[in-house]
């Protein structure tokens, strides 16, 4: 049987969803990493110029709000976290709008809650909004609406630091590729921050119980989404025919390399077509 080069197939991805976590957007001290966000805006703008359709799913509203409000520590109560999210969301969008504007691209904000996804009528309206924004070459910037939704803040049945939200968005808009940029190089057979002998798994064709056992904590104090949520996101995306790449977001330029088919991070193969390794 002819071996399929799945990495090369990524070059044909037309509609791409990129998810960035809090740890990608901030320094270790929690302050916002403007240089990295500027690079991200430049790379995504360039992909748009090359004819790609781009949607950005972003975390970081609460953390940015904490810094904007000059709070000494991350709030613990729901009302304090939601207030920080409200301030942080405005700040994040201001920064994104400014940097994307430097490269002649317009952004639009899309805030989602779980009930929006579950209600068919409202879901259709959301899809229509995405399609219109994409048609008008506006970059939708998506986040969970933390000011009214407490799922992610309480860490109960959350989207999962927006990992699962990005997968759901990918499915809703029939994306070709979802790239989750995190603070880790990909999916390993054990926690690389604790085990120096851990090995990166380059290609995953289906989520097995063994892989779920490999999944551990994210190893970061800033974000809330660990490997478990990323596997859940991979299940959601790949089962609906969306390829997923998990890679390190410290250098946003790797997005170009990923779409060019270079072997970066972990590729979760889409399952809808019964692909084989």
Secondary structure as GFF3:
##gff-version 3
##sequence-region A 1 277
A	DSSP	alpha_helix	6	9	.	.	.	ID=ss1
A	DSSP	three_ten_helix	10	12	.	.	.	ID=ss2
A	DSSP	beta_strand	15	20	.	.	.	ID=ss3
A	DSSP	alpha_helix	22	25	.	.	.	ID=ss4
A	DSSP	alpha_helix	34	49	.	.	.	ID=ss5
A	DSSP	beta_strand	53	58	.	.	.	ID=ss6
A	DSSP	alpha_helix	61	68	.	.	.	ID=ss7
A	DSSP	alpha_helix	78	102	.	.	.	ID=ss8
A	DSSP	beta_strand	106	112	.	.	.	ID=ss9
A	DSSP	alpha_helix	114	118	.	.	.	ID=ss10
A	DSSP	alpha_helix	120	135	.	.	.	ID=ss11
A	DSSP	beta_strand	138	144	.	.	.	ID=ss12
A	DSSP	alpha_helix	151	154	.	.	.	ID=ss13
A	DSSP	alpha_helix	163	172	.	.	.	ID=ss14
A	DSSP	beta_strand	177	182	.	.	.	ID=ss15
A	DSSP	beta_strand	187	188	.	.	.	ID=ss16
A	DSSP	beta_strand	200	201	.	.	.	ID=ss17
A	DSSP	beta_strand	203	204	.	.	.	ID=ss18
A	DSSP	alpha_helix	209	214	.	.	.	ID=ss19
A	DSSP	alpha_helix	227	239	.	.	.	ID=ss20
A	DSSP	beta_strand	243	248	.	.	.	ID=ss21
A	DSSP	alpha_helix	254	259	.	.	.	ID=ss22
A	DSSP	beta_strand	266	268	.	.	.	ID=ss23
###
